[in-house]
């Protein structure tokens, strides 16, 4: 039979080993599994829907359906067009300015958008979206002669003015708390709902 002292030491060793293994397991869950699970859950519950067009506005709602907040949320747009689709503000809308214009015919790739929020900082480039909150993201505006795409500064200046026709592209929603969510988009001025979306 084991001496009483040997039994006590065996129990201490077993307890210490159990505590050590529990600590490792807790650290593994707390520092690796839980953050990844949280990121996955937030991304899975981001829902972006087209907003009914009012006075020609092209926009969407970003709904955080998770139980966690999303911080530093930003929107980006890619749009496919030809150089000849880019219009000169001086000719079609002298009161407007655009970043992309015929003298600077750049591609619209990862163009930053802005949020339809008024306050101290109107139309901010990034916001927090709280659990089960829905926020309004600006994309553009339909005019009688052209389509206006907003920039991170809103419409002062705009990103670009394009010929009024159908375009395809991508909308990307990014956050500090999860990987990006991407939607294929179509902007069609001939439709009652000019913004069509399909999650990738």
C-alpha positions in Angstrom: 0.0 0.0 0.0 1.1 3.5 -0.7 2.2 5.6 2.2 -0.2 8.5 3.1 2.5 11.0 2.1 2.8 9.4 -1.3 -1.0 9.5 -1.8 -1.1 13.2 -0.9 1.7 14.0 -3.4 0.0 12.0 -6.1 -3.2 14.0 -5.5 -1.3 17.3 -5.6 0.4 16.3 -8.9 -2.9 15.2 -10.4 -4.6 18.4 -9.3 -1.7 20.5 -10.7 -1.8 18.6 -14.0 -5.5 19.0 -14.3 -5.2 22.8 -13.6 -2.5 23.1 -16.2 -4.5 21.3 -18.9 -7.6 23.3 -18.0 -5.6 26.5 -18.4 -4.3 25.4 -21.8 -7.8 24.5 -22.9 -9.2 27.8 -21.6 -6.5 29.8 -23.4 -7.1 27.9 -26.6 -10.8 28.6 -26.5 -10.4 32.2 -25.3 -7.6 33.3 -27.6 -8.2 31.2 -30.7 -11.6 29.6 -31.0 -13.9 32.3 -29.5 -12.5 35.2 -31.6 -12.8 33.2 -34.8 -16.3 32.0 -33.8 -17.4 35.6 -33.1 -15.9 36.9 -36.4 -17.7 34.1 -38.3 -21.0 34.8 -36.5 -20.9 38.6 -37.2 -20.1 38.1 -40.9 -22.8 35.4 -41.3 -25.3 37.9 -40.0 -24.5 40.9 -42.1 -27.4 41.5 -44.4 -27.3 44.2 -47.1 -30.5 45.1 -48.9 -31.5 47.7 -51.5 -33.3 50.7 -50.3 -36.4 51.9 -52.2 -35.3 54.7 -54.5 -36.7 58.1 -53.3 -36.0 61.1 -55.5 -33.5 59.1 -57.5 -31.3 58.1 -54.6 -29.3 54.9 -55.0 -28.5 53.4 -51.6 -28.8 50.3 -49.4 -29.3 49.3 -45.8 -26.6 47.4 -43.9 -28.2 45.3 -41.1 -26.1 43.8 -38.3 -28.3 40.9 -37.3 -25.8 39.5 -34.9 -25.7 40.0 -31.1 -22.3 41.7 -31.4 -21.4 45.2 -32.4 -19.4 45.9 -35.6 -16.8 48.7 -35.3 -15.3 50.9 -38.1 -17.7 49.6 -40.8 -16.9 51.0 -44.3 -18.4 50.5 -47.7 -16.5 50.2 -51.0 -17.7 50.0 -54.6 -16.2 48.6 -57.9 -18.1 49.6 -61.0 -17.5 48.4 -64.6 -17.7 51.1 -67.3 -15.8 52.4 -70.3 -13.8 55.6 -70.5 -16.4 57.1 -72.9 -19.1 56.6 -70.1 -17.3 59.2 -67.9 -19.0 62.6 -68.2 -17.5 66.1 -67.7 -19.2 67.9 -64.8 -18.6 71.2 -66.5 -20.8 70.1 -69.4 -23.6 68.3 -67.7 -23.7 69.8 -64.2 -21.5 72.9 -63.8 -22.3 73.2 -60.1 -20.8 69.8 -59.4 -17.2 68.4 -59.2 -16.0 64.8 -59.5 -12.8 63.0 -58.7 -13.0 60.9 -61.9 -13.6 62.9 -65.0 -12.6 62.9 -68.7 -9.2 64.5 -67.9 -8.6 61.9 -65.2 -10.4 58.8 -66.5 -9.6 56.4 -63.7 -11.2 53.1 -62.9 -13.6 52.8 -60.1 -12.1 50.1 -57.9 -12.4 50.1 -54.1 -14.1 53.5 -54.2 -14.9 54.5 -50.7 -18.5 55.4 -50.0 -20.1 57.3 -47.1 -23.0 56.8 -44.7 -26.3 58.7 -44.7 -25.9 60.1 -41.1 -26.3 63.7 -40.1 -24.7 65.2 -37.0 -21.4 66.6 -36.0 -19.7 64.7 -38.8 -22.2 64.4 -41.7 -21.8 61.5 -44.1 -18.9 59.8 -42.2 -16.7 57.3 -44.0 -16.8 54.8 -41.2 -19.3 54.1 -38.4 -20.1 51.5 -35.7 -23.1 49.3 -36.3 -24.6 47.9 -33.1 -26.3 44.6 -32.6 -29.5 44.4 -34.6 -29.0 47.9 -35.9 -29.6 49.0 -39.5 -27.6 51.8 -41.1 -28.0 53.6 -44.5 -25.1 53.5 -47.0 -25.0 56.0 -49.8 -24.1 54.8 -53.3 -25.3 57.4 -55.8 -28.0 59.5 -57.4 -30.0 59.2 -60.6 -30.3 62.5 -62.5 -32.2 63.2 -65.7 -29.0 63.1 -67.8 -26.5 61.1 -65.8 -25.7 58.8 -62.8 -23.8 60.3 -59.9 -21.7 58.0 -57.7 -20.8 59.4 -54.3 -17.3 59.5 -52.8 -16.2 59.2 -49.2 -16.9 62.9 -49.0 -20.4 62.5 -50.3 -21.2 64.7 -53.3 -18.7 67.4 -52.6 -16.9 66.1 -54.7 -18.7 63.1 -56.2 -16.7 60.0 -57.3 -17.8 60.3 -60.9 -20.7 61.2 -63.2 -21.6 58.5 -65.7 -23.8 58.1 -68.7 -27.3 57.1 -67.7 -27.3 53.3 -68.5 -26.9 49.9 -66.9 -23.7 49.1 -65.0 -22.5 46.1 -63.0 -19.9 45.9 -60.2 -19.4 44.9 -56.6 -20.2 46.3 -53.2 -17.9 45.4 -50.3 -18.7 45.9 -46.6 -15.7 45.7 -44.3 -15.4 45.9 -40.5 -12.7 45.7 -37.8 -14.5 42.7 -36.4 -14.9 40.3 -39.4 -13.8 39.6 -42.9 -15.4 41.5 -45.8 -18.9 40.8 -47.2 -19.2 41.2 -51.0 -22.3 41.6 -53.1 -22.6 41.7 -56.9 -24.5 44.7 -57.8 -26.3 46.1 -60.9 -27.3 49.7 -61.3 -30.0 50.0 -63.8 -31.8 53.4 -64.2 -34.5 51.8 -66.2 -35.8 49.7 -63.3 -38.1 50.9 -60.5 -35.5 49.6 -58.1 -32.3 50.8 -59.7 -30.0 48.8 -57.4 -30.0 45.0 -57.6 -27.8 43.0 -55.2 -26.7 39.4 -54.9 -24.4 38.2 -52.1 -21.2 36.4 -53.4 
